[in-house]
């Protein structure tokens, strides 16, 4: 769920009963900033505001694909 006026995004994971949220105004989303990710798999149980728990990540690498319209 998202509250667009307050720039807050709420989460609830399927394996824990806690609700946590990200205050987007606390994140630097400007151009040139490193990519960040909120680790949830194997992480401690989260509750409350979690914007400080985002970690730097390497750029996402797409898997090579094939062009379905290409001739063989």
Secondary structure, 3 states (H helix, E strand, C coil): CEECCCCEEEEECCCCCCEEEEEHHHCCCCCCCCCEECCCCCCCCCCEECHHHCEECCCCCCCCCCCCCCCC
